Amino acid sequence: MEGPSHVVFGLAGAVVIDSVFHISGAPLLATGQAPSAQLIAVKIVYYGVAGLGALVPDIDNARSTLGRRLGVVSRVIQKHAGHREIFHSLVGLLLTGVFVWGLAQGIAYGLFRLGWSLNPNSPAAHFGLIALIALLIGYLLHLVADSLTLGGVPWLWPSHTRYGLPPKRSWRFRSGSFAEPVVVVAVAVAVIVAIFRHVLTI
């Protein structure tokens, strides 16, 4: 899928997941009162990072939305790792989660050494965990979205076997074709209708 399609699909999927697990807290209008500033901030972090996470696997494609912004970094990754290989797998998802978690811990330790201390119960710490979960949700939804295309993805890398949804290849569409925006818009509209009907929440 193209970058904008991944963002829309990722956000739509993030709404569905959050409606079930309430990762970002209570729905904005759950009490009938104006939501707090912290709840709004948590929602912004959750959906913002989920949208970003939906682009991350394409770090292995220098021509992708994210790849064009990372320039040489993405080109080097594509040259050595290949497109739709490790970064389009459960191993890539796990490694990305570990890397981001480790980076966050390193930053926290560096700040601690500089005399800063972060209360684990503070909103900032809470936002950090939500951001990590949202990133992984967006990443996972990217893999699901690419599974809908003819190419599929190597979910079980280092096995190079590519899997798609549905399994019958002829029922999937080519990335960048006319069918792609049709599918993405249909998913987005379904989620929006479900929100207005109070089946899903944000």
Beta strands, then each sheet from edge to edge (+ up, - down):
end
